[in-house]
Amino acid sequence: MKTPVFLVLLAHATAALAISQDLRTATLVGNVTDASAGASIVNASVSVTNVETGVVTHTKTNREGAYYAPFLIVGRYTIEVEAPGFKKFVQAGLQLNAGETPRVDVRLEIGSVNEQITVTAQAPLLSTDNAVVGGLTTGKEIHDTPIPQSKPQHFMYYQMGAQANNDGTYHILGQPEQQLSYSIDGITAKQALGKALGDTNTLITPPVDSLQEAQVLTTGIPAEIGHAAGGSYNLTTKSGTNDLHFSAEERYINKDWLHRQVFNQQATNTPFEYHNFNTTLSGPVVIPGLYNGRNRTFFFLGYRLDYDHETNFATVSVPTQAELNGDFSFAGAGFPIYDPKSITCAAAAGCAN
């Protein structure tokens, strides 16, 4: 089996436009209140800053003191809240994950806007605005986890509620493997919706270093994910940042290093080999003397080449010469095959049934 080359061009992130899919972005919500009186603060300014890109999302609180910041790409953020007559509130170290809607409620203290309250080292944010149940793995965990052949679909080995079938495919909580949804950045990444997730089907297989998150949803699948009655496996790719990043990797297993299986002892049969290449390049879009895209425009490129070759064998039964001649008596062993219309009853008292 030879796997065709997959060239994955991962979309560059343009911060000025909210073009991301819901599955690959996060939404930050919360309420801003007066710490002393408990009243809602209307028209407070809320700024959400991506630490890696420097992109700032601005919003304001409504009449109930609630704010809403959608389409935030995955990453680390800092939130700042300001209102006249109150101290400025700053909270750093917020980790936003794809498809989640965490809540950060803010209580402002009376004082000058020149004064500042800074909150750091907070516990992981809780997503209280949806009922989706699943597991999430970050980019560093993906990078540090051994994955067979460096194929992202095999990260399912480590996901809560996911099990591997004997044929190399996967299912979630005993549900049909054909109903398992597989998407990258919100787009279906399987050859056909009814195909199982595994090695034998054509899948989009991006470089592992291009992944920001791997997410498995087991129950409460959100409405934006279709064809997912058997759970959902979603990958989110990275975005370019203000720093230039490059990675490259080669993996190779030589067929001569592997032993043959019991029923595959012919010297000419090679059991298995694979050779793959992975590389990524990302950073800000900078054209010297013409355009500086830092804090504004970024690119991310990923390339993967897969070459898989394996010898498949099967142990089967073939017709004997007697069977080829129409004799299905099996030489007296077992029950012969016959035409039901030819059966006659030879017993004088008749035959049951």
Buried (B, 14 or more C-beta within 10 A) or exposed (E): EEBEEBEBEBBBBBBEEEEBBBBBBBBBBBBBBBBEEEEBBBEBBBBBBBBBBBBBBEBEBBEEBBBBBBBBBBBEBBBBBBBEEBBBBBBBEBBBBBBBBBBBEBBBEEEEEEEEBEBEEEEEBEBEEEEBEBBBBBBEEBEEBEBEBBBBBBBBBBBEBBEBEEEBBBBBEEBEBBBBBBBBBBEBBBEEEEBBBBBEBEBBBBBBBBBBBBBBBBEEBBEEBEBBEBBBBBBBBBBBBBEEEEBEBEEEBEBEEEEBEEEEEEEEEBBBBBBBBBBBBBBBBBEEEEEEBBBBBBBBBBBBBBBBBEBEEEEEEEEEEEEEEEEBEEEEEEEEEEEEEEEEEEEEEEEEE
